[in-house]
Amino acid sequence: MPSYKPKYNVPRLRAYLQRRSGKRLLLMDRQVWDEIEKHQKGEFEVEVREFPMAEISRQTKVASIAKRIDDDVFELEIYREDLEDTKPINVDRFALHDNFYCRLDFQELVKQASTSDDENMQRFLNECVIIEIKEPGNNHHIYYDKVPDLIKYRFVD
């Protein structure tokens, strides 16, 4: 899926979130996400090509999983093969905000971004989900045996 361009926009909130994290913010069509997530429980496999970061799936072997980590947040983990690394699997993590409006700090974020919780904001949040790129952790590089069983088959020749 190419980068999603929403019909409604909240440029101040998006700019504030990007400045705060120092990372690019990704957006995804809410209908697409709802269709992926609607019957899932626990940890589940997702297709990278359904997400804004789809281009990495054309470069190497890739597999991804999603799991709910909070009432309104899913963690997406993308496992991608990089044979030039000593540990050949790189793990990229993303926070997908399923219901950004329900964040405990939502009103504070709106205030800090010098914007308003108005009809445009509501339309934007109803139209798309926000995906934040997380910092790589100590387990960004792993060996094949550390890949979750759910997606291990993707890396077997």
Secondary structure, DSSP 8 states (H G I E B T S, - for coil): ------SS--HHHHHHHHHHHTS-EEEEEHHHHHHHHTT--SEEEE-GGGSTTGGGGGTS-EEEEEEEEETTEEEEEEEEE-TTSSS-EEEEEEEEETTGGG-TTHHHHHHHTT---SHHHHHHHHHEEEEEE----TTSEE-GGGS-HHHHGGG--
